[in-house]
Amino acid sequence: MATKRERITFRGILRGLVPYLLILLATSAFTWASRMSHRHRNQDLKAKESHLQSEIEALEKKVRLLQRRLDGLQNDPYVVESQVREQFGYLRPGERLLRR
């Protein structure tokens, strides 16, 4: 008895490819979503890094200013005198305080 020969049709080929196409579509969607998530996280981290860098620069500037002030207080008697006069209202003998 002769066996019936199957015909290869476009519809048959398509039916065979559908599961593979669905798997490909699902993995592509997952990969895309993962990359988008990483991209947004990367942008957030770069913005945070920039903000922190600005903060570091401001703090370094403040440290330099305070270091200069400390050097003046340790090495310059005129700086010490001006600070004592300003903060505590000290006067030299014979001086009078003029108020506005």
C-alpha positions as CSV (number, residue, x, y, z in Angstrom):
1,M,0.0,0.0,0.0
2,A,1.4,3.4,-0.9
3,T,1.7,5.9,1.8
4,K,0.1,9.2,1.3
5,R,2.6,11.9,0.6
6,E,2.4,15.0,2.7
7,R,2.4,18.3,0.9
8,I,4.5,21.1,2.2
9,T,2.5,24.2,2.4
10,F,3.2,27.7,3.6
11,R,0.7,27.3,6.4
12,G,2.4,24.2,7.6
13,I,5.8,25.9,7.6
14,L,4.3,28.8,9.5
15,R,2.8,26.5,12.1
16,G,6.2,25.0,12.7
17,L,7.9,28.4,13.1
18,V,5.3,30.0,15.4
19,P,6.7,28.6,18.6
20,Y,10.2,29.6,17.7
21,L,9.1,33.1,16.7
22,L,7.2,33.5,20.0
23,I,10.3,32.4,22.0
24,L,12.4,34.8,20.0
25,L,9.9,37.6,20.6
26,A,9.8,36.9,24.3
27,T,13.6,36.9,24.7
28,S,13.9,40.0,22.7
29,A,11.3,41.8,24.8
30,F,13.0,40.7,28.0
31,T,16.4,41.8,26.7
32,W,15.1,45.2,25.7
33,A,13.4,45.8,29.0
34,S,16.5,44.8,30.9
35,R,18.6,47.2,28.8
36,M,16.2,50.1,29.4
37,S,16.2,49.4,33.1
38,H,20.0,49.5,33.1
39,R,20.1,52.6,31.0
40,H,17.8,54.5,33.4
41,R,19.8,53.3,36.4
42,N,23.0,54.4,34.7
43,Q,21.6,57.8,34.0
44,D,20.5,58.1,37.7
45,L,23.9,57.1,38.9
46,K,25.7,59.6,36.6
47,A,23.4,62.4,37.9
48,K,24.2,61.4,41.5
49,E,27.9,61.2,40.7
50,S,27.8,64.7,39.2
51,H,25.9,66.1,42.3
52,L,28.4,64.4,44.7
53,Q,31.4,65.8,42.7
54,S,30.0,69.3,43.0
55,E,29.5,68.8,46.7
56,I,33.1,67.5,47.1
57,E,34.4,70.6,45.3
58,A,32.5,72.9,47.6
59,L,33.7,71.1,50.7
60,E,37.3,71.2,49.4
61,K,37.0,74.9,48.9
62,K,35.6,75.3,52.4
63,V,38.5,73.2,53.8
64,R,41.0,75.5,52.0
65,L,39.3,78.6,53.5
66,L,39.3,77.1,57.0
67,Q,43.0,76.1,56.6
68,R,44.0,79.6,55.7
69,R,42.0,80.9,58.7
70,L,43.7,78.5,61.0
71,D,47.1,79.4,59.6
72,G,46.4,83.0,60.3
73,L,45.2,82.3,63.8
74,Q,48.3,80.2,64.5
75,N,51.0,82.5,62.9
76,D,49.7,86.1,62.7
77,P,49.1,88.1,65.9
78,Y,47.2,90.7,64.0
79,V,44.6,88.1,62.9
80,V,44.2,86.9,66.4
81,E,43.8,90.5,67.6
82,S,41.1,91.3,65.0
83,Q,39.2,88.1,65.9
84,V,39.3,88.9,69.6
85,R,38.1,92.4,68.9
86,E,35.4,91.3,66.6
87,Q,34.0,88.3,68.5
88,F,34.4,89.6,72.1
89,G,34.4,93.3,71.7
90,Y,37.8,93.9,73.3
91,L,39.4,97.3,73.1
92,R,42.9,98.5,73.6
93,P,43.6,100.7,76.5
94,G,42.4,104.2,75.7
95,E,40.1,103.2,72.8
96,R,36.4,103.9,72.9
97,L,33.7,101.9,71.1
98,L,31.5,104.0,68.8
99,R,28.1,102.5,68.1
100,R,25.8,103.5,65.2
